[in-house]
Every structure is written in C-alpha cells, then in structure tokens.
Amino acid sequence: MRSYIHKPLAYRINILVARLCFRGIYFPQMGFLAWLKVLAENGQTIGDIVKECFSEWFSGMGKQPVRSVPAQSSGD
C-alpha cells in the first residue's frame, strides 16, 4: 500500500477494501477474532487512511459551498 501513497485517497480506499475482500474470499476468516487479527495486521494502513480522510474533511469545512445560479431566460 505504500507504493500507492501518491494516488488519490478514494483510489487507496478502494485498493484496501479490495485487498481485505480478497483475503476474506481466498483465505476465509472463520470467526470474529480472525477478522480482528486481519484488521490489526492492516492497522497502520487503515489508520493512515482514516487520518487522511479526517484531515481532508476538516480542511474542507471552512470553505463555502459553490451554489449554482439559475439560468435566466433570454426573452419571452
């Protein structure tokens, strides 16, 4: 996952979810504790992505939303 650090955040989230799904299909986790172990093994990556998500979210909070202006008719 470190090789994808230059990719957009959404792409990296997609890759992480795909990796976890692949692991769940081809190396089935038999119980709750097995899934916790998988999440713990990927904890650094998950933490980095969550931290970046919150960072982007909070940095965008101060910005005003862009509002579209309705088009005016050019004559009746």
HUJO-V151421 format. One record per helix or strand. SS is the DSSP state (@ for helix, = for strand). FROM is the first residue (numbers start at 1). TO is the last residue. If there is no record, write none. Layout:
SS&FROM&TO / SS&FROM&TO
This chain:
@&2&4 / @&9&26 / @&32&41 / @&43&60
